[in-house]
Amino acid sequence: MAQTNYSDLRDQIQRFHTKMNGASSDLSAAHSSYSFDTSVEPMGFYLTKTDLSRISTIANSTGCTQLIFMYGVNDDGYGHQNFTVIILGADSNGDILAAHKSNTLKGEQKWPDKCLTLDISDNALNDFLT
């Protein structure tokens, strides 16, 4: 991790927005089955204090020296698939903890909040960030 000035972070968020919308357009133009709907895909997620407490349980588990935040696609069982964030503990080698793999330690999954989706206009995103 690196402490970073807000203006640099804001620029990185705006670049992500531009690149993901470009990727969506490219996939759509190629008639790919892997396209995604920018009107529902989130730009980010919030972590509550309760979330942090649950993540702390993972971080304090035996052998955990770091956390892995990975993106996944959640299938709600009704044909809707949306991005999700998956949080797992890892050892000093970066390997996922055996406790996760044996299901004795649950990982966490965070469905990103829908307050900002990828189809937000550049101006609206800029207003949110400034």
Rosetta constraint file for C-alpha pairs under 8 A:
AtomPair CA 4 CA 8 HARMONIC 6.74 0.50
AtomPair CA 4 CA 9 HARMONIC 6.69 0.50
AtomPair CA 5 CA 9 HARMONIC 6.46 0.50
AtomPair CA 6 CA 10 HARMONIC 5.98 0.50
AtomPair CA 7 CA 11 HARMONIC 6.29 0.50
AtomPair CA 8 CA 12 HARMONIC 6.35 0.50
AtomPair CA 9 CA 13 HARMONIC 6.29 0.50
AtomPair CA 10 CA 14 HARMONIC 6.29 0.50
AtomPair CA 10 CA 129 HARMONIC 6.59 0.50
AtomPair CA 11 CA 15 HARMONIC 6.18 0.50
AtomPair CA 12 CA 16 HARMONIC 6.22 0.50
AtomPair CA 13 CA 17 HARMONIC 6.29 0.50
AtomPair CA 14 CA 18 HARMONIC 6.31 0.50
AtomPair CA 14 CA 122 HARMONIC 7.92 0.50
AtomPair CA 14 CA 125 HARMONIC 7.64 0.50
AtomPair CA 14 CA 126 HARMONIC 7.95 0.50
AtomPair CA 15 CA 19 HARMONIC 6.09 0.50
AtomPair CA 16 CA 20 HARMONIC 5.96 0.50
AtomPair CA 17 CA 21 HARMONIC 6.17 0.50
AtomPair CA 17 CA 43 HARMONIC 7.39 0.50
AtomPair CA 17 CA 118 HARMONIC 6.27 0.50
AtomPair CA 18 CA 22 HARMONIC 6.16 0.50
AtomPair CA 19 CA 23 HARMONIC 6.10 0.50
AtomPair CA 20 CA 24 HARMONIC 6.13 0.50
AtomPair CA 20 CA 118 HARMONIC 7.33 0.50
AtomPair CA 21 CA 25 HARMONIC 6.21 0.50
AtomPair CA 21 CA 38 HARMONIC 7.11 0.50
AtomPair CA 21 CA 118 HARMONIC 6.66 0.50
AtomPair CA 21 CA 119 HARMONIC 7.33 0.50
AtomPair CA 22 CA 26 HARMONIC 6.11 0.50
AtomPair CA 23 CA 27 HARMONIC 6.12 0.50
AtomPair CA 24 CA 28 HARMONIC 6.10 0.50
AtomPair CA 24 CA 35 HARMONIC 6.04 0.50
AtomPair CA 24 CA 36 HARMONIC 6.19 0.50
AtomPair CA 24 CA 37 HARMONIC 7.58 0.50
AtomPair CA 24 CA 38 HARMONIC 7.25 0.50
AtomPair CA 25 CA 29 HARMONIC 6.05 0.50
AtomPair CA 26 CA 30 HARMONIC 6.20 0.50
AtomPair CA 27 CA 31 HARMONIC 6.23 0.50
AtomPair CA 27 CA 32 HARMONIC 5.30 0.50
AtomPair CA 27 CA 34 HARMONIC 6.97 0.50
AtomPair CA 27 CA 35 HARMONIC 5.22 0.50
AtomPair CA 28 CA 32 HARMONIC 6.10 0.50
AtomPair CA 28 CA 35 HARMONIC 5.82 0.50
AtomPair CA 31 CA 35 HARMONIC 7.80 0.50
AtomPair CA 36 CA 41 HARMONIC 7.57 0.50
AtomPair CA 37 CA 41 HARMONIC 6.36 0.50
AtomPair CA 38 CA 42 HARMONIC 7.87 0.50
AtomPair CA 38 CA 117 HARMONIC 6.46 0.50
AtomPair CA 38 CA 118 HARMONIC 4.77 0.50
AtomPair CA 38 CA 119 HARMONIC 4.98 0.50
AtomPair CA 39 CA 117 HARMONIC 5.86 0.50
AtomPair CA 39 CA 118 HARMONIC 6.29 0.50
AtomPair CA 39 CA 119 HARMONIC 5.14 0.50
AtomPair CA 39 CA 120 HARMONIC 7.89 0.50
AtomPair CA 40 CA 82 HARMONIC 7.73 0.50
AtomPair CA 40 CA 114 HARMONIC 7.09 0.50
AtomPair CA 40 CA 117 HARMONIC 5.82 0.50
AtomPair CA 40 CA 118 HARMONIC 7.37 0.50
AtomPair CA 40 CA 119 HARMONIC 8.00 0.50
AtomPair CA 41 CA 82 HARMONIC 6.49 0.50
AtomPair CA 41 CA 83 HARMONIC 6.58 0.50
AtomPair CA 41 CA 114 HARMONIC 7.46 0.50
AtomPair CA 41 CA 117 HARMONIC 5.26 0.50
AtomPair CA 41 CA 118 HARMONIC 5.79 0.50
AtomPair CA 42 CA 83 HARMONIC 7.46 0.50
AtomPair CA 42 CA 112 HARMONIC 6.04 0.50
AtomPair CA 42 CA 113 HARMONIC 6.45 0.50
AtomPair CA 42 CA 114 HARMONIC 5.46 0.50
AtomPair CA 42 CA 115 HARMONIC 7.47 0.50
AtomPair CA 42 CA 116 HARMONIC 5.78 0.50
AtomPair CA 42 CA 117 HARMONIC 4.14 0.50
AtomPair CA 42 CA 118 HARMONIC 5.88 0.50
AtomPair CA 43 CA 112 HARMONIC 7.86 0.50
AtomPair CA 43 CA 114 HARMONIC 7.91 0.50
AtomPair CA 43 CA 116 HARMONIC 5.54 0.50
AtomPair CA 43 CA 117 HARMONIC 5.19 0.50
AtomPair CA 43 CA 118 HARMONIC 5.65 0.50
AtomPair CA 44 CA 112 HARMONIC 5.82 0.50
AtomPair CA 44 CA 113 HARMONIC 6.69 0.50
AtomPair CA 44 CA 116 HARMONIC 7.29 0.50
AtomPair CA 45 CA 110 HARMONIC 7.77 0.50
AtomPair CA 45 CA 111 HARMONIC 7.42 0.50
AtomPair CA 45 CA 112 HARMONIC 4.31 0.50
AtomPair CA 45 CA 113 HARMONIC 5.02 0.50
AtomPair CA 46 CA 112 HARMONIC 7.17 0.50
AtomPair CA 46 CA 113 HARMONIC 6.74 0.50
AtomPair CA 47 CA 51 HARMONIC 5.61 0.50
AtomPair CA 47 CA 52 HARMONIC 6.57 0.50
AtomPair CA 48 CA 52 HARMONIC 6.31 0.50
AtomPair CA 49 CA 53 HARMONIC 6.19 0.50
AtomPair CA 50 CA 54 HARMONIC 6.36 0.50
AtomPair CA 51 CA 55 HARMONIC 6.19 0.50
AtomPair CA 52 CA 56 HARMONIC 5.96 0.50
AtomPair CA 53 CA 57 HARMONIC 6.53 0.50
AtomPair CA 54 CA 58 HARMONIC 6.97 0.50
AtomPair CA 54 CA 108 HARMONIC 7.82 0.50
AtomPair CA 55 CA 59 HARMONIC 6.28 0.50
AtomPair CA 55 CA 87 HARMONIC 7.60 0.50
AtomPair CA 55 CA 108 HARMONIC 7.26 0.50
AtomPair CA 56 CA 60 HARMONIC 5.98 0.50
AtomPair CA 57 CA 61 HARMONIC 6.35 0.50
AtomPair CA 58 CA 64 HARMONIC 7.33 0.50
AtomPair CA 58 CA 88 HARMONIC 7.14 0.50
AtomPair CA 58 CA 89 HARMONIC 5.83 0.50
AtomPair CA 58 CA 105 HARMONIC 7.62 0.50
AtomPair CA 58 CA 107 HARMONIC 7.46 0.50
AtomPair CA 59 CA 64 HARMONIC 5.75 0.50
AtomPair CA 59 CA 65 HARMONIC 7.03 0.50
AtomPair CA 59 CA 66 HARMONIC 6.84 0.50
AtomPair CA 59 CA 67 HARMONIC 6.77 0.50
AtomPair CA 59 CA 89 HARMONIC 6.26 0.50
AtomPair CA 60 CA 64 HARMONIC 6.57 0.50
AtomPair CA 61 CA 89 HARMONIC 7.96 0.50
AtomPair CA 63 CA 90 HARMONIC 7.53 0.50
AtomPair CA 63 CA 91 HARMONIC 5.53 0.50
AtomPair CA 63 CA 92 HARMONIC 7.87 0.50
AtomPair CA 63 CA 97 HARMONIC 7.25 0.50
AtomPair CA 64 CA 89 HARMONIC 5.57 0.50
AtomPair CA 64 CA 90 HARMONIC 5.26 0.50
AtomPair CA 64 CA 91 HARMONIC 4.89 0.50
AtomPair CA 64 CA 92 HARMONIC 7.40 0.50
AtomPair CA 64 CA 97 HARMONIC 6.99 0.50
AtomPair CA 65 CA 89 HARMONIC 7.48 0.50
AtomPair CA 65 CA 90 HARMONIC 6.21 0.50
AtomPair CA 65 CA 91 HARMONIC 5.19 0.50
AtomPair CA 65 CA 92 HARMONIC 5.56 0.50
AtomPair CA 66 CA 89 HARMONIC 6.01 0.50
AtomPair CA 66 CA 90 HARMONIC 5.31 0.50
AtomPair CA 66 CA 91 HARMONIC 6.46 0.50
AtomPair CA 66 CA 92 HARMONIC 7.11 0.50
AtomPair CA 66 CA 94 HARMONIC 7.50 0.50
AtomPair CA 67 CA 87 HARMONIC 6.77 0.50
AtomPair CA 67 CA 88 HARMONIC 5.71 0.50
AtomPair CA 67 CA 89 HARMONIC 4.57 0.50
AtomPair CA 67 CA 90 HARMONIC 5.71 0.50
AtomPair CA 68 CA 86 HARMONIC 7.81 0.50
AtomPair CA 68 CA 87 HARMONIC 5.61 0.50
AtomPair CA 68 CA 88 HARMONIC 5.18 0.50
AtomPair CA 68 CA 89 HARMONIC 6.08 0.50
AtomPair CA 68 CA 90 HARMONIC 6.68 0.50
AtomPair CA 69 CA 85 HARMONIC 6.51 0.50
AtomPair CA 69 CA 86 HARMONIC 5.61 0.50
AtomPair CA 69 CA 87 HARMONIC 4.73 0.50
AtomPair CA 69 CA 88 HARMONIC 6.76 0.50
AtomPair CA 70 CA 85 HARMONIC 5.70 0.50
AtomPair CA 70 CA 86 HARMONIC 5.08 0.50
AtomPair CA 70 CA 87 HARMONIC 6.53 0.50
AtomPair CA 71 CA 83 HARMONIC 6.70 0.50
AtomPair CA 71 CA 84 HARMONIC 5.76 0.50
AtomPair CA 71 CA 85 HARMONIC 4.70 0.50
AtomPair CA 71 CA 86 HARMONIC 6.03 0.50
AtomPair CA 72 CA 83 HARMONIC 5.71 0.50
AtomPair CA 72 CA 84 HARMONIC 5.14 0.50
AtomPair CA 72 CA 85 HARMONIC 6.05 0.50
AtomPair CA 72 CA 86 HARMONIC 6.63 0.50
AtomPair CA 73 CA 81 HARMONIC 6.05 0.50
AtomPair CA 73 CA 82 HARMONIC 5.36 0.50
AtomPair CA 73 CA 83 HARMONIC 4.59 0.50
AtomPair CA 73 CA 84 HARMONIC 5.69 0.50
AtomPair CA 74 CA 81 HARMONIC 5.33 0.50
AtomPair CA 74 CA 82 HARMONIC 5.36 0.50
AtomPair CA 74 CA 83 HARMONIC 6.16 0.50
AtomPair CA 74 CA 84 HARMONIC 6.03 0.50
AtomPair CA 75 CA 79 HARMONIC 6.80 0.50
AtomPair CA 75 CA 80 HARMONIC 5.86 0.50
AtomPair CA 75 CA 81 HARMONIC 4.51 0.50
AtomPair CA 75 CA 82 HARMONIC 6.87 0.50
AtomPair CA 76 CA 80 HARMONIC 5.74 0.50
AtomPair CA 76 CA 81 HARMONIC 6.46 0.50
AtomPair CA 83 CA 111 HARMONIC 7.20 0.50
AtomPair CA 83 CA 112 HARMONIC 7.32 0.50
AtomPair CA 84 CA 109 HARMONIC 6.70 0.50
AtomPair CA 84 CA 110 HARMONIC 5.81 0.50
AtomPair CA 84 CA 111 HARMONIC 4.78 0.50
AtomPair CA 84 CA 112 HARMONIC 6.05 0.50
AtomPair CA 85 CA 109 HARMONIC 5.64 0.50
AtomPair CA 85 CA 110 HARMONIC 5.09 0.50
AtomPair CA 85 CA 111 HARMONIC 6.40 0.50
AtomPair CA 85 CA 112 HARMONIC 7.08 0.50
AtomPair CA 86 CA 107 HARMONIC 7.22 0.50
AtomPair CA 86 CA 108 HARMONIC 5.81 0.50
AtomPair CA 86 CA 109 HARMONIC 4.55 0.50
AtomPair CA 86 CA 110 HARMONIC 6.44 0.50
AtomPair CA 87 CA 107 HARMONIC 5.87 0.50
AtomPair CA 87 CA 108 HARMONIC 5.04 0.50
AtomPair CA 87 CA 109 HARMONIC 6.20 0.50
AtomPair CA 88 CA 96 HARMONIC 6.83 0.50
AtomPair CA 88 CA 97 HARMONIC 7.75 0.50
AtomPair CA 88 CA 100 HARMONIC 7.54 0.50
AtomPair CA 88 CA 107 HARMONIC 5.15 0.50
AtomPair CA 88 CA 108 HARMONIC 6.74 0.50
AtomPair CA 89 CA 96 HARMONIC 5.99 0.50
AtomPair CA 89 CA 97 HARMONIC 5.80 0.50
AtomPair CA 89 CA 100 HARMONIC 7.84 0.50
AtomPair CA 89 CA 107 HARMONIC 7.66 0.50
AtomPair CA 90 CA 94 HARMONIC 5.27 0.50
AtomPair CA 90 CA 95 HARMONIC 5.15 0.50
AtomPair CA 90 CA 96 HARMONIC 4.37 0.50
AtomPair CA 90 CA 97 HARMONIC 5.04 0.50
AtomPair CA 91 CA 95 HARMONIC 5.53 0.50
AtomPair CA 91 CA 96 HARMONIC 6.62 0.50
AtomPair CA 91 CA 97 HARMONIC 6.19 0.50
AtomPair CA 96 CA 100 HARMONIC 7.12 0.50
AtomPair CA 96 CA 101 HARMONIC 7.66 0.50
AtomPair CA 97 CA 101 HARMONIC 6.85 0.50
AtomPair CA 98 CA 102 HARMONIC 6.14 0.50
AtomPair CA 99 CA 103 HARMONIC 6.04 0.50
AtomPair CA 99 CA 104 HARMONIC 5.18 0.50
AtomPair CA 99 CA 105 HARMONIC 5.14 0.50
AtomPair CA 100 CA 104 HARMONIC 6.15 0.50
AtomPair CA 100 CA 105 HARMONIC 4.86 0.50
AtomPair CA 100 CA 106 HARMONIC 5.90 0.50
AtomPair CA 100 CA 107 HARMONIC 6.53 0.50
AtomPair CA 116 CA 120 HARMONIC 6.53 0.50
AtomPair CA 120 CA 124 HARMONIC 6.28 0.50
AtomPair CA 120 CA 125 HARMONIC 6.26 0.50
AtomPair CA 121 CA 125 HARMONIC 6.14 0.50
AtomPair CA 122 CA 126 HARMONIC 6.08 0.50
AtomPair CA 123 CA 127 HARMONIC 6.13 0.50
AtomPair CA 124 CA 128 HARMONIC 6.20 0.50
AtomPair CA 125 CA 129 HARMONIC 6.24 0.50
AtomPair CA 126 CA 130 HARMONIC 6.09 0.50
